[in-house]
Amino acid sequence: MKNENNAKILVVDDDPVILQTMKEYIEATGLEAFSASSAQEALEVMESEQFDIVITDIMMPGMNGLELTDRIKQNFDSDVIVMTGYSGEYSYEEAVGKGASDFVFKPIRFRELILRVKRVMRERKLFQEKERMLDRLTQLAITDGLTGLFNSRQFFEQLGIEISKFDRYNRPLTLLMLDIDHFKSFNDTHGHVEGDKVLVEFAVAIKTCLRNLDTAYRYGGEEFAVILPETTQDDAVMVAERIRISLESTLFEPNGGSPVPVTVSIGVSQYTTGVKVRDFVKRADGALYCSKENGRNQVSVAD
């Protein structure tokens, strides 16, 4: 989080004396200040520099300060403090309506201005912290805490989205359902801590076998799912085989003892028009069941 003393301030005013005086005073307080003599120049500067706060006069030739404020709030992540004289032509409500964070009168009392700048910076930091917290809460709501993969709730939401894309573009869509073989027995023998290590390693193995547009999920317990957009059934089988071989090749030594093999059974199903989400998942689950019934550590395809 940026310290308020490191804030970057852009001052916009068509009066060169006021502009230079404000810039020098702001810099004297330890803040980094830049200047622009018009709204258009300010927008050009902001294309290449990121500013925390823009302090702008309202009365300027061409684009006025309120129009500039509107443009800034639409296109940039900067707070705006609007300056005006006592003429009463513009109101606090108008400035706030355009998105301004504060409103000060000319002639400027510089100590008051700096206090307002620091207040806006504090509010800006609080808002950014709140946004980060909300993002974190959102992430926690859709991911599995142990493996870092998406959870089953997010799985059904994303699968619905991918089916909608299929309906629009008619591009292939395939689903993998995966279940670690004899996982309950592994847990009972070696303990849940060692079992968790297997789940984490398997999640890593899955992710290393996928493209950026593919998504992996911890469906529940030792069962996982992978959504493969733009992927035919034959290509999905190859992906499934890579995942199966990757886990089979991973060395597990629970509690520092002898190596224990861990394998996975996988079911593959390609989406066809009109199939409901739950039925699509059931078809992949059915294929997974066939892999289990036929000896495990293999990939089976839904009819």
Secondary structure, 3 states (H helix, E strand, C coil): CCCHHHCEEEEECCCHHHHHHHHHHHHHCCCEEEEECCHHHHHHHHCCCCCCEEEEECCCCCCCHHHHHHHHHHHCCCEEEEEECCCCCCCHHHHHHCCCCEEEECCCCHHHHHHHHHHHHHHHHHHHHHHHHHHHHHHHHHECCCCCCEEHHHHHHHHHHHHHHHHHHCCCEEEEEEEECCHHHHHHHHCHHHHHHHHHHHHHHHHHCCCCCCEEEEEECCEEEEEEECCCHHHHHHHHHHHHHHHHHCCECHHHCCCECCCEEEEEEECCCCCCHHHHHHHHHHHHHHHHHCCCCCEEECC
